[in-house]
Amino acid sequence: MNELRRNVFSVGAIDWDRRLFDELIPLPDGTSYNAYLIGGSEKTALIDTVDPTKTSVLIDNLIRAGTDRIDYVIANHAEQDHSGSLPDILMLYPMAKVVTSPKCKAMLIDLLRLEEDSFVAVDDGQTLSLGDKTLRFIYTPWVHWPETMSTYLQEDKILFSCDFFGSHLATSSLFVEDEALVLESAKRYYAEIMMPFRTPIRTNLKKIDSLEIEMIAPSHGPVYQKPELIVDAYRDWVSDDVKNEVVVAYVSMHESTRKMVEHFVDALIERNIKVKQFNLTVTDIGELAMSLVDAATIVIGSPTVLVGAHPAAAYAAILANALKPKTRFASIIGSFGWGSKMVEQLTGLMGNLKVEVLEPVLAKGHPVDDDFAALDKLADKILSKHKGIGIAS
């Protein structure tokens, strides 16, 4: 059991071996399910629980801490990796009340079938006294569910931010030590989970501006003793600013699209545009998502399969559409044999992106000189567009 401040302890669980989250998100470095025990002079509160797979770890930590009473369990978020152990905790500490927002209360009843009288619903900005320690509840919706809130421990100036500012990173260090490593994990976490909610996140960043924060304790990953490290990173990620970067995500069946991609990437590099190239048959989708956080342009490369896009290319378009990055421009390159509706299909799959679609380049069969010239022209167009928004020279 690790102590953040006097009578404030981390009692959650490290999941070293988990490699997939929500059966979708790769976890190359595992994760943690953070829970925090706060002992006030009059009451004791547990902030969040852990994933059901780690319930026994949480209970062992509480027993080792000599926790004979919990008065409140603060549920910042209803998703099961935070709430899944609630039924077991309430059985172990039957006098405890679940303190949460009305929206979260309704969701927890649906997800965990908890009894109505188990709850105390709190308003945005409401406080709860533990004696010499005071909790303030701050609604932070859409980071990344509609009911999410954060909890601020006023006397110790700690923000328990739940998924806000989190990182999927299994580490034995309670606090951030390797800043570059943690920021990389936090950016992956943001890209995979938070990026679709850039606008509400901006609002939530403003809500915490007025707080004097000396420590941020998220529900995944290590605790920040330098809050500005992650807050400044989030301000950058959720801004409208893009970089002179192009993401090229492609798949090739018979080398035609691959040759086009190789030529196109070289053309972009010659124009001093940074490129991130992904072969979709072997790509970690988390890496692809991270690349979309800052890139001004995305280009999808695909062969034609039965007049449509290759399924891997379609998946990349669906992923980008779901994540809704701040990308400004998009295009499509690829090849076909006898006919293709690939362009219409892929652009239709990216309807959520507020992008200008630049003229695609499709080669019939193996690319020839005219196709390579068209790719050079597309690279010139991208450079011109980047210059137009002041990110290239």
MIKOL-438135 format. One record per residue (C-alpha): residue in one letter; x, y, z. Coordinates in nm, 2 decimals, decimal comma, always signed. Each point is the difference from the previous one (the first is absolute). Layout:
<sites>
{"A" {X Y Z}}
...
</sites>
This chain:
<sites>
{"M" {+0,00 +0,00 +0,00}}
{"N" {+0,15 +0,33 -0,11}}
{"E" {-0,07 +0,34 +0,16}}
{"L" {-0,06 +0,31 -0,21}}
{"R" {-0,05 +0,23 +0,29}}
{"R" {-0,07 -0,05 +0,37}}
{"N" {-0,29 -0,24 +0,03}}
{"V" {-0,04 -0,02 -0,38}}
{"F" {+0,09 -0,33 -0,15}}
{"S" {+0,01 -0,18 -0,33}}
{"V" {-0,18 -0,34 +0,04}}
{"G" {-0,07 -0,10 -0,36}}
{"A" {+0,14 -0,27 -0,22}}
{"I" {+0,27 -0,03 -0,27}}
{"D" {-0,09 -0,22 -0,30}}
{"W" {+0,34 -0,09 -0,14}}
{"D" {-0,13 -0,25 -0,25}}
{"R" {-0,31 +0,16 -0,16}}
{"R" {+0,07 +0,06 -0,37}}
{"L" {-0,35 +0,09 -0,13}}
{"F" {-0,26 +0,24 +0,14}}
{"D" {-0,36 -0,01 -0,09}}
{"E" {+0,10 -0,28 -0,24}}
{"L" {+0,12 +0,29 -0,23}}
{"I" {+0,28 +0,21 +0,14}}
{"P" {+0,35 -0,15 +0,01}}
{"L" {+0,18 +0,04 +0,33}}
{"P" {+0,38 -0,05 -0,07}}
{"D" {+0,09 +0,10 +0,35}}
{"G" {-0,29 -0,15 +0,20}}
{"T" {-0,21 +0,24 +0,22}}
{"S" {-0,10 +0,07 +0,36}}
{"Y" {-0,34 +0,05 +0,17}}
{"N" {+0,06 +0,26 +0,26}}
{"A" {-0,20 +0,04 +0,31}}
{"Y" {+0,07 +0,24 +0,29}}
{"L" {-0,07 -0,03 +0,37}}
{"I" {-0,05 +0,33 +0,19}}
{"G" {-0,01 -0,01 +0,38}}
{"G" {-0,16 +0,31 +0,15}}
{"S" {-0,02 +0,07 +0,37}}
{"E" {-0,37 -0,10 -0,01}}
{"K" {-0,07 -0,19 -0,32}}
{"T" {+0,18 -0,22 -0,24}}
{"A" {-0,05 +0,00 -0,38}}
{"L" {+0,11 -0,23 -0,28}}
{"I" {+0,03 +0,17 -0,33}}
{"D" {-0,09 -0,24 -0,28}}
{"T" {+0,05 -0,37 +0,00}}
{"V" {+0,17 -0,23 -0,25}}
{"D" {-0,07 -0,23 -0,29}}
{"P" {-0,18 -0,32 +0,11}}
{"T" {+0,30 -0,21 -0,09}}
{"K" {+0,20 +0,18 +0,27}}
{"T" {-0,26 +0,01 +0,28}}
{"S" {+0,20 -0,22 +0,23}}
{"V" {+0,30 +0,23 -0,03}}
{"L" {-0,20 +0,30 +0,11}}
{"I" {-0,15 -0,19 +0,29}}
{"D" {+0,34 -0,13 +0,11}}
{"N" {+0,14 +0,36 -0,01}}
{"L" {-0,29 +0,13 +0,21}}
{"I" {+0,04 -0,28 +0,25}}
{"R" {+0,38 +0,05 +0,02}}
{"A" {-0,07 +0,37 +0,06}}
{"G" {-0,21 -0,10 +0,30}}
{"T" {-0,31 +0,15 -0,15}}
{"D" {-0,28 -0,10 +0,23}}
{"R" {-0,25 +0,26 -0,12}}
{"I" {-0,08 +0,18 -0,33}}
{"D" {-0,27 +0,26 +0,02}}
{"Y" {+0,00 +0,11 -0,37}}
{"V" {+0,10 -0,15 -0,33}}
{"I" {+0,04 +0,28 -0,25}}
{"A" {-0,10 -0,13 -0,35}}
{"N" {+0,15 +0,25 -0,25}}
{"H" {-0,10 -0,21 -0,29}}
{"A" {-0,23 -0,30 -0,07}}
{"E" {+0,22 -0,19 -0,24}}
{"Q" {+0,08 -0,35 +0,14}}
{"D" {+0,38 +0,04 +0,02}}
{"H" {-0,08 +0,26 +0,27}}
{"S" {-0,33 -0,12 +0,14}}
{"G" {+0,02 -0,37 -0,04}}
{"S" {+0,11 -0,07 +0,35}}
{"L" {-0,28 +0,21 +0,16}}
{"P" {-0,23 -0,29 +0,09}}
{"D" {+0,28 -0,18 +0,18}}
{"I" {+0,11 +0,31 +0,19}}
{"L" {-0,36 +0,07 +0,11}}
{"M" {-0,03 -0,36 +0,13}}
{"L" {+0,33 +0,04 +0,19}}
{"Y" {-0,10 +0,35 +0,13}}
{"P" {-0,38 -0,01 +0,02}}
{"M" {-0,03 +0,34 +0,16}}
{"A" {+0,17 +0,18 -0,29}}
{"K" {-0,19 +0,22 -0,23}}
{"V" {+0,08 +0,05 -0,37}}
{"V" {+0,05 +0,37 -0,07}}
{"T" {-0,04 +0,10 -0,36}}
{"S" {-0,18 +0,21 -0,25}}
{"P" {-0,37 -0,07 -0,08}}
{"K" {+0,10 -0,11 -0,35}}
{"C" {+0,26 -0,24 +0,13}}
{"K" {-0,24 -0,13 +0,26}}
{"A" {-0,24 -0,10 -0,27}}
{"M" {+0,27 -0,17 -0,21}}
{"L" {+0,14 -0,19 +0,30}}
{"I" {-0,35 -0,13 +0,08}}
{"D" {-0,03 -0,12 -0,36}}
{"L" {+0,35 -0,14 -0,02}}
{"L" {+0,05 -0,16 +0,34}}
{"R" {-0,36 -0,03 +0,13}}
{"L" {+0,08 +0,19 +0,32}}
{"E" {-0,29 +0,10 +0,23}}
{"E" {-0,14 +0,35 -0,02}}
{"D" {+0,06 +0,06 +0,37}}
{"S" {+0,38 -0,07 -0,04}}
{"F" {+0,05 +0,35 -0,15}}
{"V" {+0,05 +0,36 +0,09}}
{"A" {-0,03 +0,22 -0,31}}
{"V" {+0,21 +0,32 +0,00}}
{"D" {-0,03 +0,31 -0,21}}
{"D" {+0,28 +0,17 -0,19}}
{"G" {+0,22 +0,19 +0,24}}
{"Q" {-0,15 -0,16 +0,31}}
{"T" {+0,23 -0,08 +0,29}}
{"L" {+0,02 -0,29 +0,24}}
{"S" {+0,18 +0,03 +0,34}}
{"L" {+0,21 -0,29 +0,14}}
{"G" {+0,09 +0,21 +0,30}}
{"D" {+0,33 +0,15 -0,06}}
{"K" {-0,01 -0,07 -0,37}}
{"T" {-0,26 +0,13 -0,25}}
{"L" {-0,09 -0,15 -0,34}}
{"R" {-0,14 +0,22 -0,28}}
{"F" {-0,18 -0,16 -0,29}}
{"I" {+0,06 +0,14 -0,35}}
{"Y" {-0,21 -0,12 -0,29}}
{"T" {+0,23 -0,07 -0,30}}
{"P" {-0,24 -0,15 -0,25}}
{"W" {+0,12 -0,17 -0,32}}
{"V" {+0,35 -0,10 +0,13}}
{"H" {-0,10 -0,23 -0,14}}
{"W" {-0,36 -0,10 +0,11}}
{"P" {-0,28 +0,25 +0,06}}
{"E" {-0,02 -0,06 +0,38}}
{"T" {+0,37 +0,03 +0,09}}
{"M" {+0,11 +0,23 +0,29}}
{"S" {+0,32 +0,08 +0,18}}
{"T" {+0,06 +0,03 +0,37}}
{"Y" {+0,22 +0,27 +0,15}}
{"L" {+0,15 -0,04 +0,35}}
{"Q" {+0,01 +0,36 +0,11}}
{"E" {+0,24 -0,01 +0,29}}
{"D" {+0,26 -0,21 -0,18}}
{"K" {-0,06 +0,16 -0,34}}
{"I" {-0,03 -0,33 -0,18}}
{"L" {-0,22 -0,05 -0,30}}
{"F" {-0,13 -0,35 -0,04}}
{"S" {-0,08 +0,03 -0,37}}
{"C" {-0,12 -0,35 -0,09}}
{"D" {+0,06 -0,07 -0,38}}
{"F" {+0,08 +0,37 -0,05}}
{"F" {+0,39 +0,02 -0,04}}
{"G" {+0,04 -0,38 +0,03}}
{"S" {+0,25 -0,23 -0,17}}
{"H" {-0,01 -0,37 -0,05}}
{"L" {+0,34 -0,08 +0,16}}
{"A" {+0,08 -0,27 +0,24}}
{"T" {+0,28 +0,12 +0,23}}
{"S" {+0,12 -0,06 +0,35}}
{"S" {+0,06 +0,37 +0,04}}
{"L" {-0,28 +0,19 +0,18}}
{"F" {+0,11 +0,33 -0,15}}
{"V" {+0,11 +0,11 -0,35}}
{"E" {+0,37 -0,06 -0,03}}
{"D" {+0,07 -0,04 -0,37}}
{"E" {-0,19 +0,30 -0,14}}
{"A" {+0,05 -0,09 -0,36}}
{"L" {-0,12 -0,36 +0,04}}
{"V" {-0,31 +0,12 +0,19}}
{"L" {-0,09 +0,27 -0,25}}
{"E" {+0,03 -0,25 -0,28}}
{"S" {-0,24 -0,24 +0,18}}
{"A" {-0,23 +0,30 +0,09}}
{"K" {-0,01 +0,11 -0,37}}
{"R" {-0,09 -0,36 -0,11}}
{"Y" {-0,27 +0,00 +0,27}}
{"Y" {-0,13 +0,34 -0,12}}
{"A" {+0,01 -0,10 -0,36}}
{"E" {-0,19 -0,33 +0,05}}
{"I" {-0,25 +0,12 +0,25}}
{"M" {-0,03 +0,38 +0,04}}
{"M" {+0,07 +0,15 -0,34}}
{"P" {-0,37 -0,02 -0,12}}
{"F" {-0,09 +0,23 +0,29}}
{"R" {+0,25 +0,28 -0,06}}
{"T" {-0,27 +0,27 +0,04}}
{"P" {-0,14 -0,11 +0,34}}
{"I" {+0,35 -0,06 +0,12}}
{"R" {+0,09 +0,36 -0,07}}
{"T" {-0,30 +0,10 +0,22}}
{"N" {+0,12 -0,24 +0,27}}
{"L" {+0,35 +0,14 -0,01}}
{"K" {-0,15 +0,35 +0,07}}
{"K" {-0,20 -0,15 +0,29}}
{"I" {+0,32 -0,11 +0,18}}
{"D" {+0,19 +0,33 -0,07}}
{"S" {-0,13 +0,15 +0,32}}
{"L" {+0,12 -0,28 +0,22}}
{"E" {+0,34 +0,01 +0,17}}
{"I" {+0,13 -0,34 -0,10}}
{"E" {+0,33 -0,15 +0,13}}
{"M" {-0,06 -0,35 -0,11}}
{"I" {-0,22 -0,18 -0,26}}
{"A" {-0,09 -0,36 +0,09}}
{"P" {-0,17 -0,17 -0,30}}
{"S" {-0,17 -0,34 +0,00}}
{"H" {+0,25 -0,14 -0,24}}
{"G" {+0,38 +0,05 +0,01}}
{"P" {+0,23 +0,18 +0,24}}
{"V" {-0,08 +0,31 +0,20}}
{"Y" {+0,12 +0,34 -0,12}}
{"Q" {+0,19 +0,21 +0,25}}
{"K" {+0,05 +0,26 -0,27}}
{"P" {-0,36 +0,05 -0,12}}
{"E" {+0,10 +0,24 -0,27}}
{"L" {+0,18 -0,28 -0,18}}
{"I" {-0,32 -0,18 -0,10}}
{"V" {-0,23 +0,31 +0,00}}
{"D" {+0,22 +0,18 -0,25}}
{"A" {+0,01 -0,31 -0,22}}
{"Y" {-0,38 -0,02 +0,00}}
{"R" {-0,03 +0,37 -0,08}}
{"D" {+0,22 -0,07 -0,31}}
{"W" {-0,18 -0,32 -0,10}}
{"V" {-0,35 +0,15 +0,02}}
{"S" {+0,09 +0,33 -0,18}}
{"D" {-0,07 +0,05 -0,37}}
{"D" {+0,37 +0,02 -0,07}}
{"V" {+0,14 -0,26 -0,25}}
{"K" {+0,35 -0,08 -0,11}}
{"N" {+0,17 -0,03 -0,33}}
{"E" {-0,06 -0,37 +0,00}}
{"V" {-0,17 -0,26 -0,23}}
{"V" {-0,12 -0,33 +0,12}}
{"V" {+0,01 -0,26 -0,28}}
{"A" {-0,19 -0,32 +0,09}}
{"Y" {-0,01 -0,26 -0,27}}
{"V" {-0,04 -0,36 -0,10}}
{"S" {+0,12 -0,16 -0,32}}
{"M" {-0,09 -0,34 -0,15}}
{"H" {+0,22 -0,02 -0,31}}
{"E" {+0,26 +0,27 +0,05}}
{"S" {-0,17 +0,27 -0,21}}
{"T" {-0,13 +0,20 +0,29}}
{"R" {+0,32 -0,06 +0,19}}
{"K" {+0,21 +0,15 -0,29}}
{"M" {-0,23 +0,30 -0,01}}
{"V" {+0,04 +0,05 +0,38}}
{"E" {+0,37 -0,02 -0,01}}
{"H" {+0,02 +0,26 -0,28}}
{"F" {-0,25 +0,22 +0,17}}
{"V" {+0,18 -0,01 +0,34}}
{"D" {+0,33 +0,08 -0,17}}
{"A" {-0,17 +0,30 -0,17}}
{"L" {-0,13 +0,13 +0,33}}
{"I" {+0,34 -0,03 +0,17}}
{"E" {+0,16 +0,18 -0,29}}
{"R" {-0,24 +0,29 +0,08}}
{"N" {+0,11 +0,00 +0,37}}
{"I" {-0,33 -0,14 +0,11}}
{"K" {+0,02 -0,25 +0,29}}
{"V" {-0,16 -0,33 -0,08}}
{"K" {-0,13 -0,29 +0,21}}
{"Q" {-0,05 -0,31 -0,21}}
{"F" {-0,21 -0,30 +0,12}}
{"N" {-0,04 -0,34 -0,16}}
{"L" {-0,35 -0,08 +0,11}}
{"T" {+0,05 -0,38 +0,00}}
{"V" {+0,25 +0,03 +0,29}}
{"T" {-0,08 +0,34 +0,16}}
{"D" {-0,07 +0,05 +0,37}}
{"I" {-0,31 +0,21 -0,02}}
{"G" {+0,11 +0,19 +0,31}}
{"E" {+0,30 +0,12 -0,19}}
{"L" {-0,22 +0,10 -0,29}}
{"A" {-0,24 +0,19 +0,23}}
{"M" {+0,29 +0,18 +0,16}}
{"S" {+0,13 +0,12 -0,33}}
{"L" {-0,34 +0,15 -0,08}}
{"V" {+0,02 +0,23 +0,31}}
{"D" {+0,22 +0,26 -0,17}}
{"A" {+0,00 -0,08 -0,38}}
{"A" {-0,14 +0,26 -0,24}}
{"T" {-0,07 -0,26 -0,27}}
{"I" {-0,10 -0,37 -0,02}}
{"V" {+0,04 -0,20 -0,32}}
{"I" {-0,14 -0,35 -0,02}}
{"G" {+0,15 -0,24 -0,26}}
{"S" {-0,20 -0,30 -0,11}}
{"P" {-0,03 -0,25 -0,29}}
{"T" {-0,35 -0,07 -0,13}}
{"V" {-0,17 -0,31 +0,13}}
{"L" {-0,32 -0,09 -0,19}}
{"V" {-0,04 +0,37 -0,11}}
{"G" {+0,04 +0,12 +0,36}}
{"A" {+0,28 +0,08 +0,25}}
{"H" {+0,20 -0,27 +0,16}}
{"P" {-0,16 -0,08 +0,34}}
{"A" {+0,32 +0,11 +0,18}}
{"A" {-0,02 +0,34 -0,17}}
{"A" {-0,37 +0,03 +0,08}}
{"Y" {+0,08 -0,08 +0,37}}
{"A" {+0,26 +0,28 +0,00}}
{"A" {-0,26 +0,24 -0,14}}
{"I" {-0,26 -0,11 +0,26}}
{"L" {+0,25 +0,04 +0,28}}
{"A" {+0,10 +0,35 -0,11}}
{"N" {-0,37 +0,09 -0,03}}
{"A" {-0,07 -0,12 +0,35}}
{"L" {+0,30 +0,17 +0,16}}
{"K" {-0,08 +0,33 -0,18}}
{"P" {+0,36 +0,15 +0,00}}
{"K" {+0,05 +0,37 -0,09}}
{"T" {+0,15 -0,10 -0,33}}
{"R" {-0,06 +0,26 -0,27}}
{"F" {+0,05 -0,19 -0,33}}
{"A" {-0,05 -0,35 -0,13}}
{"S" {+0,06 -0,19 -0,32}}
{"I" {+0,00 -0,35 -0,14}}
{"I" {+0,25 -0,18 -0,22}}
{"G" {-0,01 -0,35 -0,13}}
{"S" {-0,05 -0,23 -0,30}}
{"F" {-0,28 -0,20 -0,17}}
{"G" {-0,03 -0,26 -0,27}}
{"W" {-0,32 +0,05 -0,19}}
{"G" {-0,21 +0,25 +0,21}}
{"S" {-0,01 +0,16 +0,34}}
{"K" {-0,24 +0,18 +0,23}}
{"M" {+0,27 +0,01 +0,27}}
{"V" {+0,02 +0,38 +0,02}}
{"E" {-0,37 +0,05 +0,05}}
{"Q" {+0,00 -0,28 +0,26}}
{"L" {+0,30 +0,13 +0,20}}
{"T" {-0,11 +0,36 +0,00}}
{"G" {-0,35 -0,11 +0,11}}
{"L" {+0,15 -0,18 +0,29}}
{"M" {+0,18 +0,31 +0,12}}
{"G" {-0,30 +0,23 +0,01}}
{"N" {+0,07 +0,12 +0,36}}
{"L" {+0,34 +0,15 -0,10}}
{"K" {-0,02 +0,37 -0,07}}
{"V" {+0,26 -0,03 -0,29}}
{"E" {+0,05 +0,12 -0,35}}
{"V" {+0,03 -0,30 -0,22}}
{"L" {+0,29 +0,05 -0,25}}
{"E" {-0,02 -0,16 -0,34}}
{"P" {+0,07 -0,38 +0,03}}
{"V" {+0,25 -0,19 -0,21}}
{"L" {-0,11 -0,34 -0,14}}
{"A" {+0,22 -0,21 -0,23}}
{"K" {-0,15 -0,26 -0,23}}
{"G" {+0,21 -0,30 +0,06}}
{"H" {+0,37 +0,06 +0,06}}
{"P" {+0,08 +0,37 +0,04}}
{"V" {+0,17 +0,17 -0,30}}
{"D" {+0,17 +0,33 -0,04}}
{"D" {-0,32 +0,20 -0,02}}
{"D" {-0,11 -0,15 +0,33}}
{"F" {+0,32 +0,09 +0,17}}
{"A" {-0,03 +0,35 -0,15}}
{"A" {-0,35 +0,03 +0,15}}
{"L" {+0,14 -0,11 +0,34}}
{"D" {+0,27 +0,28 -0,03}}
{"K" {-0,29 +0,24 -0,07}}
{"L" {-0,19 -0,12 +0,31}}
{"A" {+0,32 +0,06 +0,21}}
{"D" {+0,02 +0,35 -0,15}}
{"K" {-0,36 +0,06 +0,09}}
{"I" {+0,05 -0,12 +0,36}}
{"L" {+0,30 +0,23 +0,03}}
{"S" {-0,20 +0,29 -0,13}}
{"K" {-0,29 -0,07 +0,24}}
{"H" {+0,24 -0,03 +0,29}}
{"K" {+0,16 +0,33 -0,09}}
{"G" {-0,35 +0,15 -0,02}}
{"I" {-0,06 -0,07 +0,36}}
{"G" {+0,35 +0,11 +0,11}}
{"I" {+0,16 -0,33 +0,09}}
{"A" {+0,24 -0,04 -0,29}}
{"S" {+0,26 +0,22 -0,17}}
</sites>
